[in-house]
Amino acid sequence: MNVLSLMKQRCSVRKYEDRPIEREKLLYVLEAARVAPSACNIQPWRFLVVQDRERIRRIAPVWVTEAKASAVIVACGDHRQAWRRRDGKDHCDIDIAIAVDHMTLAASEIGLGTCWICSFDAFAIAVALELADHVEPIVLLPIGYPAESKDANRHVRDRKLLDEIVSWR
């Protein structure tokens, strides 16, 4: 499958089959994050794979447990390591976003579903996972076998047209 077709196939999954993910599939998804580009190749990320249902229940929104996600990948950023632009802008969040996007595409390619979650109590998750003070949980990524599907052609009606988002100069 070409990359654009894979991107159109990928969707946010909010219902999962109640079955574990094979370790080699999780490693494949994590490898996609490992090879993602980052500013100045600093790679200011850490990924925690949470598979224990009770721990998932403690860190993730209720719907994730109810949706039966097999695991949650907690994508964390180390702001001490992040590259900063001359004006001081920290690129850690951008680097994490690129790595998470790589994971979502790799997961989709091998039949797994994911859903970006950015609305959570970062402090509570850091405490629950005993993260160092300089490590921030930035994205929760539930992952599992999807129990739902979406029309790959939904982008025709659900996305803005190129003319609405692109200017030529």
ABEGO torsion letter per residue (X at the ends): XBAAAAAAABBBBABBBBBBBBAAAAAAAAAAAAABBBBGGAGABBBBBBABAAAAAAABBAAAAAAGBABBBBBBBBAAABBBBAAGBBAAAAAAAAAAAAAAAAAAAAGBBBBBBABBBAAAAAAAAGBBAABBBABBBBBEBBABBBBAAAAAAABBBAAAABBBX
